[in-house]
């Protein structure tokens, strides 16, 4: 497996689930660093399919919302996949966001307290066999610090390259330098010679996140205070269609990957140099669907 190869974000969309498993096998054959599976698309089920249908590539939920199942159910499933896969599975967990809580019919408590309580109960489960490593989704520094305290890794999503060092400073030095401690970031990626088309794709991908307070608070912390204040004003005034226009090119270049194959490869290296050991490409295409985006990624990274 090439040392600098990225990992890949993969979603099992209805009607293409078998094809996605086959795609995961192709990603494994090509030597990518791992598979990270967002909560949309039944990611725990996809992980079980990967446990049986791949043999070497690591894979991780990114993320499994902690309110979606009981802790005991998460632990039993996690231990099963850990055993069947030969230790390749990691349970990436997070609190998710307001719209997800509404869909799940739950009322969350404090993020740090709920996350700590989940991990404590997860690790205390008995009779299920060895548990998979638990990795915490984090954006702001307090959750990053908690990942360093109780987790075996941290997963960012839509983080800022310019702010990554400051974020990772919240980890104990031993965790920052420990290759066994996962440091991953899920990065929206569009590979295209048409720069404006690629930016437009990533801007559409991230528009929904701009409506989520947790992300806006992180981006304020990362130095985009004015952009986020302008977005909040537009939301308050009912000008939702104006929000994409406020996602500036400067911000987009800090949070996403876009451009030619050479430009994207160079930026992946920049993320790795910033301390992200596992750069996770979440591919979209200016020319087609997820399968087209994967072909563009294969052409870029082999």
C-alpha positions in Angstrom: 0.0 0.0 0.0 1.5 3.3 -1.1 2.4 5.4 2.0 0.9 8.6 0.7 -2.3 7.2 -0.9 -5.5 8.8 0.4 -8.5 7.0 1.8 -11.9 7.2 0.2 -15.4 8.2 1.4 -18.0 5.8 0.1 -21.8 5.7 0.2 -24.0 2.8 -0.6 -26.9 4.4 -2.4 -30.1 2.5 -3.0 -30.1 0.5 -6.2 -26.2 0.5 -6.4 -25.3 -1.3 -3.1 -23.8 -4.4 -4.8 -21.9 -2.1 -7.2 -20.6 -0.1 -4.2 -19.2 -3.3 -2.6 -17.5 -4.1 -5.9 -16.2 -0.6 -6.0 -14.7 -1.0 -2.5 -12.9 -4.2 -3.7 -11.5 -2.1 -6.6 -10.4 0.6 -4.2 -8.7 -2.1 -2.1 -6.9 -3.6 -5.1 -5.6 -0.1 -6.0 -3.9 0.3 -2.6 -5.9 3.2 -1.1 -5.4 3.8 2.6 -8.9 3.0 3.8 -12.7 3.4 3.4 -14.7 5.9 5.4 -18.5 5.5 5.3 -20.8 8.4 6.1 -24.0 7.8 8.1 -26.2 8.2 5.1 -26.5 4.9 3.3 -26.7 2.4 6.2 -23.0 2.6 7.0 -23.0 -0.1 9.6 -24.5 -2.5 7.1 -22.0 -1.5 4.5 -19.2 -2.1 7.0 -20.5 -5.7 7.6 -20.5 -6.2 3.9 -16.9 -5.0 3.7 -15.9 -7.3 6.6 -16.9 -10.3 4.4 -16.0 -8.9 0.9 -12.6 -7.3 1.4 -9.4 -8.7 2.9 -6.8 -6.0 3.6 -8.2 -2.5 3.5 -9.2 -0.8 6.8 -12.7 0.7 7.0 -14.5 3.0 9.4 -17.9 4.5 10.0 -17.6 8.3 9.6 -19.7 8.6 11.5 -22.2 6.4 13.3 -24.5 8.8 15.4 -24.3 7.7 19.0 -28.1 8.1 19.4 -29.0 5.8 16.5 -28.7 2.5 18.4 -28.3 1.3 21.9 -24.7 1.1 23.1 -25.0 -2.6 23.6 -26.1 -3.0 20.0 -23.2 -0.9 18.7 -20.8 -2.9 20.8 -22.1 -6.3 19.6 -22.0 -5.2 16.0 -18.6 -3.6 16.4 -17.1 -6.7 18.0 -18.6 -8.9 15.3 -17.0 -6.8 12.5 -13.8 -6.4 14.4 -13.5 -10.2 14.6 -14.6 -11.1 11.1 -12.5 -8.5 9.4 -9.3 -9.4 11.3 -9.2 -6.1 13.1 -9.7 -3.8 10.1 -12.9 -2.1 11.4 -13.0 1.1 13.5 -16.2 2.5 15.0 -16.2 6.2 14.2 -18.8 7.9 16.3 -20.3 11.4 16.6 -23.2 13.4 17.9 -24.4 14.3 14.4 -26.5 17.5 14.0 -30.0 18.9 14.7 -31.8 17.6 11.6 -30.5 14.1 12.3 -31.7 14.3 15.9 -35.2 15.2 14.6 -35.1 12.2 12.2 -34.0 9.9 15.0 -36.6 11.3 17.4 -34.0 12.0 20.1 -33.2 14.9 22.4 -29.4 15.0 22.8 -27.6 16.3 25.9 -24.3 18.1 26.0 -22.0 16.8 23.2 -18.9 16.2 25.4 -20.9 14.5 28.2 -22.9 12.4 25.9 -19.8 11.3 24.0 -17.8 10.5 27.1 -20.8 8.5 28.5 -21.2 6.5 25.3 -17.5 5.5 25.2 -17.5 4.5 28.8 -20.5 2.3 28.3 -19.2 0.9 25.1 -15.9 -0.1 26.7 -17.7 -1.6 29.6 -19.7 -4.1 27.5 -19.0 -7.8 28.3 -19.6 -11.0 26.5 -19.3 -9.7 23.0 -15.6 -10.3 22.4 -12.8 -7.8 21.7 -14.2 -4.4 20.6 -13.2 -2.4 17.6 -11.3 0.8 18.2 -13.5 3.8 18.8 -12.7 7.0 17.0 -14.4 10.3 17.8 -15.7 12.8 15.2 -14.6 16.3 16.2 -14.5 19.8 14.9 -13.7 22.2 17.8 -10.9 21.9 20.2 -12.7 20.5 23.3 -13.9 17.5 21.3 -10.5 17.0 19.7 -9.0 17.0 23.2 -11.6 14.4 24.3 -10.7 12.2 21.4 -7.1 12.3 22.6 -8.2 11.4 26.1 -10.7 8.5 25.5 -10.5 7.6 21.8 -8.2 5.8 19.5 -8.4 8.5 16.8 -10.2 11.6 15.6 -12.1 12.2 12.4 -12.7 15.7 11.1 -15.0 16.6 8.3 -14.9 19.7 6.2 -12.1 21.1 8.3 -9.9 24.0 7.3 -6.3 23.3 6.2 -5.2 26.6 7.7 -6.6 25.7 11.1 -5.5 22.1 11.3 -2.3 22.7 13.3 -4.3 24.6 15.9 -6.9 21.9 16.1 -4.2 19.1 16.5 -2.5 21.1 19.2 -5.5 20.1 21.4 -4.2 16.5 21.3 -1.5 15.3 23.7 1.8 15.2 21.9 2.0 11.5 22.2 -1.2 11.1 20.3 -0.1 13.5 17.5 3.0 11.5 16.9 1.6 8.0 17.5 1.0 6.4 14.0 -1.6 4.1 15.7 -3.8 7.1 16.6 -6.0 7.8 13.7 -6.1 11.5 12.5 -8.4 11.7 9.5 -10.3 14.4 7.6 -13.2 13.9 5.2 -12.6 16.3 2.3 -15.1 17.1 -0.5 -13.2 16.6 -3.7 -13.9 17.4 -7.3 -11.2 16.6 -9.9 -11.7 18.6 -13.1 -9.7 20.7 -15.6 -12.7 23.1 -15.4 -11.8 25.0 -12.2 -15.1 26.9 -12.0 -17.2 23.8 -12.5 -15.3 22.0 -9.8 -15.7 24.8 -7.4 -19.4 24.9 -8.1 -19.7 21.2 -7.3 -18.0 21.5 -4.0 -20.0 24.6 -3.1 -23.2 22.7 -3.7 -21.9 19.8 -1.6 -21.2 22.1 1.3 -24.1 24.5 1.2 -26.2 22.2 3.5 -23.5 22.2 6.1 -23.5 26.0 6.2 -27.0 25.8 7.7 -25.7 23.7 10.7 -24.6 25.8 13.7 -21.9 23.3 14.8 -20.1 23.8 11.5 -20.5 27.5 11.5 -19.1 27.7 15.0 -16.1 25.7 13.9 -15.5 27.9 10.8 -15.7 31.0 13.0 -13.0 29.4 15.2 -11.0 28.7 12.1 -11.0 32.4 11.0 -14.1 32.8 8.9 -16.1 34.9 11.4 -17.4 37.4 8.9 -18.5 34.8 6.3 -20.4 32.9 8.9 -22.0 36.0 10.4 -23.2 37.0 7.0 -24.7 33.5 6.5 -26.5 33.6 9.8 -27.9 37.0 8.9 -29.2 35.6 5.6 -30.7 32.6 7.3 -32.4 34.8 9.9 -33.8 37.0 7.1 -35.1 34.1 5.1 -32.6 34.6 2.3 -31.6 31.0 2.1 -30.8 31.2 -1.6 -28.1 33.7 -0.9 -26.1 31.3 1.4 -24.1 29.6 -1.4 -22.9 33.0 -2.7 -21.3 33.6 0.8 -19.1 30.5 0.6 -16.1 32.4 -0.7 -13.4 31.0 -2.9 -10.9 31.5 -0.1 -13.0 29.4 2.3 -13.7 26.8 -0.4 -10.0 26.4 -1.1 -9.3 25.9 2.6 -12.0 23.3 3.1 -12.2 21.3 -0.1 -10.1 19.8 -2.9 -10.7 20.9 -6.5 -8.9 21.4 -9.7 -6.7 19.4 -12.0 -5.3 16.0 -11.0 -1.9 17.6 -10.3 -3.5 20.3 -8.2 -5.5 17.8 -6.1 -2.4 15.6 -5.6 -0.4 18.6 -4.4 -3.1 19.6 -2.0 -3.4 16.1 -0.5 0.3 16.3 0.3 -0.3 19.7 2.0 -3.0 18.1 4.2 -0.6 15.3 5.1 2.1 17.8 5.9 -0.4 19.6 8.2 -0.7 16.4 10.3 -3.6 14.6 8.8 -2.3 11.0 8.5 -5.4 9.8 6.7 -6.7 12.2 4.0 -10.2 11.0 3.0 -11.3 12.0 -0.4 -15.1 12.3 -0.7 -15.4 12.4 -4.5 -18.0 14.2 -6.6 -17.8 14.9 -10.3 -18.6 17.8 -12.5 -19.6 15.3 -15.2 -21.6 12.6 -13.5 -22.4 10.6 -10.4 -20.4 8.9 -7.7 -19.1 6.2 -10.1 -17.8 8.8 -12.5 -16.1 10.6 -9.6 -14.4 7.4 -8.6 -13.1 6.9 -12.1 -11.7 10.4 -12.0 -10.0 9.6 -8.7 -8.5 6.4 -10.0 -7.1 8.3 -13.0 -5.5 10.8 -10.5 -4.1 8.4 -7.9 -3.9 5.1 -9.7 
